[in-house]
């Protein structure tokens, strides 16, 4: 059953006594052309195992199961979970799970290579990426996906692709571990209810895993951005509890001015910072 029309979405929600939950950022895709573009951009292979985050009514799920070997559809909303279970009950290669993705333990469900396709609400976009970019977050190793294809707010996507002098903490993480690309933009009118902002569909493929201590790299970046208006030298000195003269000397060794601000540093300079302060 195709759900790419506001009429069909409204009818289905009414049938189950539901309405879009603004607090959960629920805007349902109703544009068949966008759905087709997403499927094409994801380049799904018949042996793929897919973790779909924010499955909603199953609009995208119904297309994923046609191409992938297995789909795990995660939905936090109990009402939408009921709809998913009913609409997908006859499909053998899908498992529907009612959990919060930020608490989700992938190892309980998947013991093999997998990839993520997600429609992310703005409020969980940052912690979601931290969870799946950094392997030792949240008290233990998180099995990393091979690739992420994400539908996110355009403003959030632009933050991920920032360049000096507008770098930010999350952009450093994303660009350090992945090769991100914005594939296309999605109009607010492609959703029901109509979204208040434009969205971007982005692709993130992991680079070769860097030989770094993620804990140390995360700490250095966090300390560097601890006060964006302060000089990088002062932030590192205070955050890492190192005397300013020592910080100044180390920065001079790697040709970074003590007075620079974190947002002005390139990815290459962040790597040099890690190597000298680790």
C-alpha positions as CSV (number, residue, x, y, z in Angstrom):
1,X,0.0,0.0,0.0
2,X,1.5,3.3,-1.1
3,X,1.4,6.1,1.5
4,X,2.6,8.9,-0.7
5,X,-0.4,11.2,-0.4
6,X,-1.7,13.3,2.5
7,X,-5.2,11.7,2.1
8,X,-3.8,8.2,2.7
9,X,-1.7,9.3,5.6
10,X,-4.6,11.1,7.3
11,X,-6.9,8.1,6.8
12,X,-4.3,5.7,8.3
13,X,-3.7,7.9,11.3
14,X,-7.4,8.4,11.9
15,X,-8.0,4.6,11.7
16,X,-5.7,4.1,14.7
17,X,-6.8,7.3,16.5
18,X,-3.4,9.0,16.0
19,X,-2.2,12.4,15.0
20,X,1.3,13.7,14.1
21,X,3.4,14.2,17.3
22,X,5.2,17.5,17.0
23,X,7.4,16.7,20.1
24,X,8.8,13.7,18.2
25,X,9.3,15.7,15.0
26,X,6.8,13.7,13.1
27,X,6.5,14.8,9.5
28,X,5.5,12.0,7.1
29,X,6.9,11.8,3.6
30,X,4.1,12.1,1.0
31,X,6.1,12.8,-2.2
32,X,6.6,9.7,-4.4
33,X,9.3,11.4,-6.4
34,X,11.4,12.1,-3.3
35,X,10.8,8.5,-2.1
36,X,12.1,7.3,-5.5
37,X,15.2,9.6,-5.3
38,X,16.0,8.3,-1.8
39,X,15.8,4.7,-2.9
40,X,18.1,5.4,-5.9
41,X,20.6,7.4,-3.8
42,X,20.9,4.6,-1.2
43,X,22.3,2.2,-3.8
44,X,20.8,-0.8,-1.9
45,X,22.4,-4.2,-2.6
46,X,20.4,-7.5,-2.3
47,X,22.7,-8.7,0.5
48,X,22.3,-5.5,2.6
49,X,21.2,-5.5,6.2
50,X,19.6,-2.2,6.9
51,X,18.8,-0.5,10.2
52,X,16.0,2.0,9.5
53,X,15.6,4.7,12.1
54,X,12.3,6.5,12.4
55,X,10.3,4.1,10.3
56,X,7.1,6.1,10.9
57,X,4.2,4.6,8.9
58,X,6.5,2.4,6.9
59,X,6.5,4.5,3.7
60,X,10.2,3.9,3.1
61,X,10.3,0.5,4.9
62,X,8.0,-1.0,2.2
63,X,10.5,0.0,-0.5
64,X,13.6,-1.1,1.5
65,X,12.3,-4.7,2.0
66,X,12.0,-5.1,-1.8
67,X,15.7,-4.6,-2.3
68,X,17.6,-5.6,0.9
69,X,18.1,-9.0,2.5
70,X,16.9,-7.8,5.9
71,X,15.5,-4.6,7.4
72,X,15.3,-3.7,11.1
73,X,12.7,-0.9,11.4
74,X,13.1,1.0,14.6
75,X,10.2,3.3,15.8
76,X,10.0,5.0,19.2
77,X,6.3,5.9,18.9
78,X,4.1,3.1,20.3
79,X,1.1,4.1,18.1
80,X,3.2,4.1,14.9
81,X,4.7,0.8,16.0
82,X,1.3,-0.8,16.0
83,X,0.7,0.5,12.4
84,X,4.0,-0.9,11.3
85,X,3.4,-4.3,12.8
86,X,0.1,-4.6,11.1
87,X,1.1,-3.2,7.7
88,X,4.3,-5.3,7.5
89,X,3.2,-8.5,9.1
90,X,3.3,-10.5,5.9
91,X,6.9,-9.6,5.0
92,X,9.5,-12.1,6.2
93,X,12.6,-9.9,5.8
94,X,11.6,-7.1,8.2
95,X,11.7,-6.9,12.0
96,X,9.8,-4.0,13.7
97,X,11.2,-2.8,16.9
98,X,9.7,-0.3,19.4
99,X,12.7,1.4,21.0
100,X,14.5,4.7,21.3
101,X,17.4,4.6,18.9
102,X,19.6,6.4,21.5
103,X,19.2,3.5,23.9
104,X,19.1,0.9,21.2
105,X,21.7,-1.9,21.5
106,X,22.5,-3.0,18.0
107,X,24.5,-6.1,19.1
108,X,21.3,-7.7,20.4
109,X,19.8,-7.7,16.8
110,X,22.7,-7.7,14.3
111,X,25.9,-9.7,14.3
112,X,27.0,-8.8,10.9
113,X,27.8,-5.8,8.7
114,X,24.9,-3.4,8.4
115,X,24.1,0.1,7.2
116,X,21.7,2.8,8.4
117,X,19.0,4.6,6.6
118,X,17.2,7.2,8.7
119,X,14.7,10.1,8.8
120,X,16.1,12.0,11.8
121,X,14.2,14.5,14.0
122,X,16.3,17.5,14.6
123,X,16.4,17.0,18.4
124,X,18.2,13.7,18.2
125,X,20.4,14.3,15.2
126,X,23.5,15.2,17.1
127,X,23.5,12.5,19.8
128,X,22.5,9.9,17.1
129,X,25.6,10.8,15.1
130,X,27.9,10.7,18.1
131,X,26.5,7.3,19.0
132,X,27.2,5.8,15.5
133,X,30.4,7.7,14.7
134,X,32.3,6.9,17.9
135,X,32.7,3.2,18.7
136,X,33.2,3.5,22.4
137,X,30.3,5.8,23.3
138,X,27.7,5.0,26.0
139,X,29.6,2.5,28.1
140,X,30.9,0.1,25.5
141,X,31.7,-0.6,21.9
142,X,28.9,0.2,19.4
143,X,29.1,-1.9,16.3
144,X,29.7,0.7,13.5
145,X,27.6,0.8,10.3
146,X,29.4,0.7,7.0
147,X,27.4,3.7,5.7
148,X,24.7,6.2,6.8
149,X,22.1,7.7,4.5
150,X,20.1,10.3,6.4
151,X,17.2,12.7,5.9
152,X,17.9,15.7,8.2
153,X,17.0,19.4,8.5
154,X,18.9,21.4,5.9
155,X,20.4,23.7,8.6
156,X,21.7,20.6,10.4
157,X,23.2,19.2,7.2
158,X,25.0,22.5,6.6
159,X,26.5,22.4,10.1
160,X,28.0,19.0,9.3
161,X,29.7,20.3,6.1
162,X,31.1,23.5,7.7
163,X,34.5,24.8,6.8
164,X,36.9,27.3,8.5
165,X,36.2,29.9,9.7
166,X,32.8,28.3,10.6
167,X,33.8,24.9,11.9
168,X,31.9,23.4,14.9
169,X,32.5,20.4,17.1
170,X,30.1,18.1,15.3
171,X,31.5,19.0,11.9
172,X,35.0,18.0,13.1
173,X,33.7,14.6,14.3
174,X,31.8,13.9,11.1
175,X,34.6,15.0,8.7
176,X,37.2,13.2,10.7
177,X,35.5,9.8,10.5
178,X,33.4,10.0,7.3
179,X,33.3,11.3,3.8
180,X,30.0,13.2,3.8
181,X,28.0,14.4,0.8
182,X,24.7,16.3,0.4
183,X,22.8,14.4,-2.3
184,X,19.7,16.6,-2.7
185,X,17.3,18.9,-1.0
186,X,13.7,18.2,0.0
187,X,10.9,20.8,0.0
188,X,8.7,21.3,3.1
189,X,5.7,20.5,0.9
190,X,7.0,16.9,0.6
191,X,5.8,16.1,4.1
192,X,2.5,15.9,6.0
193,X,2.1,18.0,8.1
194,X,4.0,20.4,5.9
195,X,7.5,20.9,7.4
196,X,8.5,24.3,8.6
197,X,12.0,24.0,7.0
198,X,13.8,22.4,4.1
199,X,15.5,19.1,4.5
200,X,18.6,17.5,3.0
201,X,19.3,13.9,2.1
202,X,22.9,13.2,3.0
203,X,25.3,10.2,2.4
204,X,28.1,9.4,4.9
205,X,30.6,6.7,4.1
206,X,33.3,5.9,6.7
207,X,36.9,6.5,5.9
208,X,39.5,4.0,6.9
209,X,39.3,3.9,10.7
210,X,42.0,6.3,12.0
211,X,44.5,4.9,14.5
212,X,43.5,7.3,17.3
213,X,42.2,7.0,20.8
214,X,38.6,8.2,20.2
215,X,38.3,9.2,23.9
216,X,41.4,11.5,23.6
217,X,40.4,12.9,20.3
218,X,36.9,13.6,21.6
219,X,38.3,15.3,24.7
220,X,40.6,17.6,22.7
221,X,37.9,18.7,20.3
222,X,35.5,19.3,23.2
223,X,38.1,21.3,25.1
224,X,38.9,23.3,21.9
225,X,35.3,24.3,21.5
226,X,34.5,24.7,25.2
227,X,34.3,28.5,24.8
228,X,34.1,29.4,21.1
229,X,34.8,33.0,21.8
230,X,38.0,32.3,23.6
231,X,41.4,31.6,22.0
232,X,42.2,28.0,21.3
233,X,45.3,28.2,23.6
234,X,43.2,29.3,26.6
235,X,40.6,26.7,26.0
236,X,43.1,23.9,25.8
237,X,45.1,25.2,28.8
238,X,42.0,25.3,31.0
239,X,40.3,22.2,29.7
240,X,43.3,19.9,29.7
241,X,44.8,21.6,32.8
242,X,48.1,22.4,31.2
243,X,50.1,25.5,31.9
244,X,49.7,28.2,29.2
245,X,53.4,28.4,28.5
246,X,53.5,24.7,27.7
247,X,50.4,24.9,25.5
248,X,51.9,27.9,23.7
249,X,55.1,25.9,23.0
250,X,53.2,22.9,21.7
251,X,51.1,25.0,19.5
252,X,54.1,26.8,18.1
253,X,55.6,23.4,17.2
254,X,52.7,22.6,15.0
255,X,52.4,26.1,13.6
256,X,49.1,27.0,15.2
257,X,48.7,30.5,16.7
258,X,47.7,30.5,20.4
259,X,45.2,33.2,19.7
260,X,43.3,31.4,17.0
261,X,39.7,30.2,17.7
262,X,38.5,26.6,17.3
263,X,36.1,27.5,14.5
264,X,39.0,28.7,12.3
265,X,41.0,25.4,12.5
266,X,41.1,23.0,9.5
267,X,40.8,19.2,9.8
268,X,44.5,18.9,9.2
269,X,45.2,21.2,12.1
270,X,42.8,19.2,14.4
271,X,44.8,16.1,13.6
272,X,48.1,17.9,14.5
273,X,46.5,19.1,17.8
274,X,45.5,15.5,18.6
275,X,49.0,14.2,17.9
276,X,50.7,16.8,20.1
277,X,48.3,16.8,23.0
278,X,47.3,13.1,23.2
